[in-house]
Amino acid sequence: MSIDPRVALQSLTAALEEHLAAASARRGDGDPSVEAAFFAVADAFEVYEDALYEAYNEVTPLQVFDDEEDEEEDQEADDEDLEIVEE
């Protein structure tokens, strides 16, 4: 069953509002409410992006990065730094 993009957008907007509220009430680094709100935004965005694509064959100019992608990019950069260049 497909989701109406307008409903998905409303969910994304609500998730962003919750993230703002959690961030403004942060109780230090690693606050679990901020982390939960962060992931809720990412999840709501993916639902919106899927609904938008399914309904209109369109995407946003935004992209969600996860920690695994960041770690892979960091590892590739480290590997490039370690390459020995023979002259």
Secondary structure, DSSP 8 states (H G I E B T S, - for coil): ----HHHHHHHHHHHHHHHHHHHHT--STT-HHHHHHHHHHHHHHHHHHHHHHHHHS---S-----HHHHHHHHHHHHHHHH-----
